[in-house]
Amino acid sequence: MNNTSQNHQKGYPVIDQISVADLKSAMDAGPVRLIDVREKVEFDSGHLPGAAWIPMSIVPLRQDEFRADEPVYVVCRTGNRSGQVVMWLANQGIQTINVAGGTVSWQNQGFPIELDTVERSVR
């Protein structure tokens, strides 16, 4: 039994996840809403193309920026912190999607990373 099933049985919401390969396909098809929740130094050292930056520590203050009619993907280094953010947002009634494996998996697949430090607002 995976953790998602165990959590669901304990009354926790089940979170949606996407693989980096499926996210890359979605990005190739058109613009997506992608939010990186790592710390600034991590974001600046390389992030998924087009990602906006909202560090995990201030997600509660900016939770409304995660609300959207289209899917909102949340990413971190390995998928752990973003999974926690997605879980917390689900408890607030905000549906988002965790990027399983995070930027580590993204880079391991050979997908491009942006190194610019331009902060993007959430669309």
Secondary structure, 3 states (H helix, E strand, C coil): CCHHHHHHHCCCCCCEEECHHHHHHHHHHCCCEEEECCCHHHHHCCECCCCEECCHHHHHHHHHHHCCCCCEEEECCCCHHHHHHHHHHHHCCCCCEEECCHHHHHHHCCCCCECCCCCCCCC
